[in-house]
Structure formats: structure tokens, C-alpha cells
Amino acid sequence: MGDGTHIAQLNLRPVIRSERNLPANGLREHAILVRGMEVSATSNLDVIPARIGRYRILTRVAAGGMGTVYLAKTKQADGSELQVALKVLHPHLAQEEEVARRFIDEGRVGSRIAHPNVVAVHDAGQADGTSYLALEYVHGDTLSALMRATVSMRKKVPVGIATSILLDLLAGLHA
């Protein structure tokens, strides 16, 4: 997505909680560390499903070795809509019972963790043979975007920012 919208795909996301340490180069809150897949728009031309279970798919945001992540919405019990990052296990992996079970278990374990530096897991399940995790939607720049920006300016990530990211990472791991 060209608007800087990205989605964290797994259970860990150190987030820069304030702008105090960020350079004035357009990179602001929500630098996200993503484990497992690069978070970026994909040029894959596969057909995007309209729905997966109770989730209405809006767009694809990333694809990697384990699966594809979609921006999706669902209706909540109170009638409001919840926007989520819907991580879907690739079909060839979902056919392996053990892989699909571990994927769903990862979501269920993650749903018990409540911490500002850990992406919330709203739902984990299967719909029509498709294994998915509905994760907290996070808007912002990725950590890799921060790194690319500093490299392109021929600078290093400032110590204050690196320290903030590392402390957030460690706090999330401690959760």
C-alpha cells in the first residue's frame, strides 16, 4: 500500500510510543518489528478472496513463506466494525495437519498475552479449510523502512531510537 499502511504479522512489535526520539524526516510513530515476513505491498497477482470466515477482505498487504496477510474487517457483537490484519496460512502448508495445528495454537497462545508491545490476537481458527489468525491492525512505518531511510541518508539509527526500540522489544519478550 502506498500510503505507509503496514500490518504487523506476528506476536511481537516494539512500538516507538512517542515522537521524542524520532528524526524530523517523516518517520514517526509505530516502527514495527516483524518476525517471519517482510511487511510490504506484494505484486503477486493471485485472486484475493472476498471473505475468509467472518472477515471481509479489503486488500492484500504482504506475502511470505508461511502465508499471506490481508487487511480485513469484521462486525463485532455491538455492531461496530473491527479492522484486523488477517494472516492466512498458505494452502500447501494448511494441508499438513501438524503445521496447521501449530499455526492455530500460536494464535491461541498469543491471545493470552496483553502488552502494549505485543500485537493482540483477536481470533484464531479455520474457515472452509483456511487457517487464519486475526491480529491487531497496526498503522505506521516498519522498522525496515526506518533502517532504509537512515541508510539512504548515510546515517546510523540514532542511539535514542535504537535504545527505545530495543527496550520495547525486550518488554514485549518479557510479556
N, C-alpha and C positions, 0 to 999 in steps of 0.2 A: 504494500500500500504506500503510495507516495506521500501521504500526509504525516508520516512519522509514527503511525499507529503500529504497534507491535504487541505480541502476546507472549507472555511467559508460558512455557510449556511444561515445566515440571514443578517440583515442590519447593524449589529454593529460589529466592530472588532478593538479593540485597538491594535495598532501595535507598537512594540518596534522599533523605527526608526533607532537606531544605536546600535552598539555593545558596547558602552562605559560602560554600567552598567551590562552587562551580564557576568556571571562567565565563566571561561575557561573550561567548562565541556561538550562542544559540542553543547549546546543550543545557537543558535544565532538568528538573526532577525526573525521577523514575529511570535511572540507569539500571538495567536488568541483567543479571547473570543468568544465562540459560544453559542447563546441562543437557547434552544429548542432541540437540538440533540447533542449527543456526536459525535465528528468527529473522526472516526476510520474506519479501514477496516472492512467489515462485512463478516461473514461466511455464510450469507443467500445464499442458492443455487438456488434461483429463476432465471429464464431466464432473461438475460439482453437484453433489446431491442436494435436493431441495430441503429434505428433512432427514434427521437421524433421530429416531425415537421422538421424544417431545421437543426436540431442538430444531428450530428453523435456521437453516444455514444462510448466512449473509454473504460471506466470501471466504476464499482460502487465503491464509496468511503465511503458511510455511509447510514445508515437507522435508522429511529426513529419513533416516534409516529405519526408525521404528514406526513412523506414522505420518499423518497429515494433521495440521491444526487449522481449524476453521473458526472464524468469528461467527457466533450464533446467538440466538435469543430464544427464551422460553418464557411462558406465562407462569407466574408464581401463584400461590394459593389466594393471595389478596387481589389478584387481577393485574398486578403490575408486571412489567417485563424485566427479566434479568438478562444482561448481556454476558456471555461467557466465552472463554477460549475452549473449544471442543476438540480435544486431542483424540484422534481416531487411529486405532491400530491398523496397520496395513493388512489387507485381506490375506495375503500369503502367510503372515505371522499369526493372524487370528485363527487360522486353520490348525495351528499347533496348540492343542489344548493346554499344555503347561505354560506356554508363553502368554496366551490369553488370560489364564487364571492369575499369573503373576502381575500382569498389567492391571487387572481389576483390583487385585489385592493392594497394589501400590497406591491406587486411588483411595481405597478404604482406610488404609493406614494413614495416608496424608490427610484425610478428612478429620482425623482426631487431633491434628496439630493446629493450634490457633496462635499465630505470632505475626507481628507486622512485617517481618522479613521472609515469611513463608507464604507462597501462593495458596490461597484457600481452595480446597477441593469441594465443590458443591455436590457432585454426583459421580458415581462410577457404575457402569453397567453394560448391558448388551441390548441391542435392538436389531431384530432381523439379522442376527449373526454378526453384527458390527459391534466390536468392543470399543468403548469410549470412556473418557474422563472429561467431566465438565469442570473447568478450572476458572478461578478468578480472572477476569479480564483486567489487564494492566496496560494503560496507555502511556507511552513515552519512548524515549530513546534507549537502545540496547547498550550494554557495556561495550560490545564490539564497535558500535558506532562512536562511542566516546574514544575508544582506542584509535580508530581510524582517523578521527578528527585531530587528535593530538599528533599522530604520526604525520598527517598531511601538513600540519603547521610546523613540523620538525621540532616538536617539543615532547616532553615526557608528561605523563599524567601528574598533576601537582600532588605533592605529598599529602596535603589535607584531604583531597578527593580519594586518593588511593587508600589512605587510612580509614576514611569513612566507609568506603566500600568493604574493606577487609573486616572492620568491626561489625558491620551489618551482616556480612556473610557468616562470621563466627557466631553472632547472636542467633541467626537462623538455624545454624547447625546445632546449637545448644538446645533449641526448642525440641 
